[in-house]
């Protein structure tokens, strides 16, 4: 039992140190988003950061997909490839876009001035 308590205390110290390092390395803006919950482990804290980052990435990519417009320079094929790359990145992040939806956004980006 003594060995268990010793290991638990050591783990708690290591966890507190790891959380301190993580908090020191991230910017103040990101740090302020997360409450200072002592129950979270360092791994749980990293998971929250990852999920927050994922949501920001998805939002940014969807915004790029829905607002991009072909400017007439650089070639139409290059623009379509750029749009398909954005759609692929969104799919990798777990948002399922149908091919018809992607096709619609590509057509809109070509038609609109």
C-alpha positions in Angstrom: 0.0 0.0 0.0 2.9 2.3 0.8 4.3 1.8 -2.7 1.0 2.6 -4.3 0.7 5.9 -2.3 4.3 6.8 -3.2 3.7 6.2 -6.9 0.4 8.1 -6.7 2.1 11.1 -5.1 4.9 11.0 -7.7 2.4 10.8 -10.5 0.5 13.8 -9.1 3.7 15.8 -8.9 4.6 14.8 -12.5 1.1 15.6 -13.7 1.2 19.1 -12.1 4.6 19.8 -13.6 3.5 18.7 -17.0 0.4 20.9 -16.8 2.6 23.8 -15.8 4.9 23.3 -18.7 1.9 23.1 -21.1 0.3 26.3 -19.8 3.6 28.1 -19.9 4.2 27.2 -23.6 0.8 28.2 -24.9 -0.1 31.8 -25.6 -2.2 33.8 -23.1 -5.2 33.9 -25.5 -5.3 30.1 -25.7 -4.6 29.7 -22.0 -7.5 31.9 -21.1 -10.0 29.7 -23.0 -9.5 26.8 -20.6 -10.6 27.0 -17.0 -7.9 26.1 -14.4 -9.5 22.8 -13.3 -7.1 20.9 -11.1 -8.9 17.6 -11.7 -7.7 17.5 -15.3 -4.7 15.5 -16.2 -2.0 16.9 -18.5 -3.2 14.4 -21.1 -6.8 15.7 -20.7 -5.6 19.2 -21.0 -3.8 18.4 -24.2 -6.9 16.7 -25.5 -9.0 19.9 -24.8 -6.4 22.0 -26.7 -6.5 19.6 -29.6 -10.3 19.6 -29.8 -10.4 23.4 -29.6 -7.8 23.6 -32.4 -9.8 21.1 -34.5 -12.9 23.3 -34.2 -11.0 26.4 -35.3 -9.5 24.5 -38.3 -12.8 23.2 -39.4 -14.4 26.6 -39.1 -11.6 28.2 -41.1 -11.6 25.6 -43.8 -15.4 25.8 -44.3 -15.1 29.5 -44.5 -12.5 29.2 -47.2 -14.5 26.6 -49.1 -17.7 28.7 -49.1 -16.1 32.1 -49.8 -13.3 31.4 -52.2 -13.7 32.8 -55.7 -11.8 32.3 -58.9 -10.0 35.5 -59.7 -9.3 34.7 -63.4 -5.5 34.3 -62.8 -3.4 31.2 -62.3 -5.6 28.8 -64.2 -9.0 27.3 -63.6 -7.6 23.8 -62.9 -5.4 25.2 -60.2 -8.4 26.8 -58.5 -10.4 23.6 -58.7 -7.5 21.6 -57.2 -7.3 24.2 -54.4 -11.0 23.8 -53.6 -10.7 20.0 -53.7 -7.8 20.2 -51.3 -9.8 22.2 -48.9 -12.7 19.7 -49.1 -10.3 16.9 -48.5 -8.9 18.6 -45.4 -12.4 19.1 -44.0 -13.1 15.4 -44.6 -9.9 14.4 -42.8 -11.1 16.4 -39.8 -14.2 14.3 -39.6 -16.8 16.4 -41.4 -18.4 14.4 -44.2 -19.1 16.5 -47.3 -20.9 15.0 -50.1 -19.4 15.2 -53.6 -22.4 17.2 -54.8 -21.9 19.7 -52.0 -18.2 20.2 -53.0 -19.3 20.5 -56.6 -21.8 23.2 -55.7 -19.1 25.3 -53.9 -16.7 24.9 -56.8 -19.4 26.0 -59.2 -20.3 28.9 -57.0 -16.7 30.0 -56.7 -16.3 30.0 -60.5 -19.6 31.8 -61.3 -19.4 34.6 -58.8 -17.3 37.6 -59.7 
